[in-house]
Amino acid sequence: MNFEGRDVISIKDFSKEEILYILEVAQKMVPIAEGKEKSDLLSNYIMASLFFEPSTRTRLSFETAMKRLGGMVIGFSQPGTTSIQKGETLADTIRTAESYCDVIVMRHPNEGSARLAAEFASVPIINGGDGAGHHPTQCLLDLFTIKREKGSIEKNRIALVGDLKYGRTVHSLAYALALFGVDMMFVSPPELQMPKEVVEECREMGVDVTISNKLDNLDEIDVLYVTRIQKERFPDPEEYSRVAGSYRIDLKTLENAKEDLIVMHPLPRVDEISSEVDKTKHAAYFRQTFNGVPVRMALIALVLGEVK
Ligand code: CP
């Protein structure tokens, strides 16, 4: 399988076999990600980390991934300090960055911006989130987490909860889980339901999808994937205030849960998971955060052709 020179824009750019291969490479990266083994696999390479929108996990885990593999990092996380402030276009910013680096990771508020950047760049572009569009590396680390925690992706019933309308991570994840034949429950306020086209696509792929605005039947769920209601994506602040705080996972919610249910969240959280859940055996979200490092190590090494 050859990933050299490929862009990573959407999870849909990858087949099930390719996804499984990325996860296999990521598993081998775990001891290096943990700092237990040293590597200079990418010591000749520079990654540009261009973050036009706030991020904690995606940016830091990409930078950690590159550094753990001996590579170097340039970039910005405050576009206001760059020539974008003087009116420089995305195309010119990308053309400039690519002349200094071997791979570009970018996050941008506009949907489609990563695909656009890939048209201008000759180095691989990895999408770290483009508005309400795609977040493929989050999707890969979510799949990796399910596989590590539960032993397989396939044999689980998964509930996606919260903002299913604007949440880019859940759109990609629903598609990927359908690719693996996983039945799903979509739980959201009526205003924030999963877009119809995502639901139809999953059903056409042959999986059973249940839609609800109530989080019940926890005794039938193996993975509870909770998302934040994203204030910044709402065009109308009143619409946000009507749905804010719709779901809160706390010890009481988990009373009827399966013993081995895991709670995942792409983070950041606001109030949708109570901190009292953090110490329970169900909380997988900080291990999920760590998993971003080996998965991103695998992706960078693959697109740079250093792992075949
Ligand atoms: N999950 C995620 O994308 O987190 P950040 O916004 O902090 O990068």
Residues whose N, C-alpha, C, O or C-beta is under 5 A from the ligand:
A	BS01	CP	P54 S55 T56 R57 T58 R59 P266 L267 P268
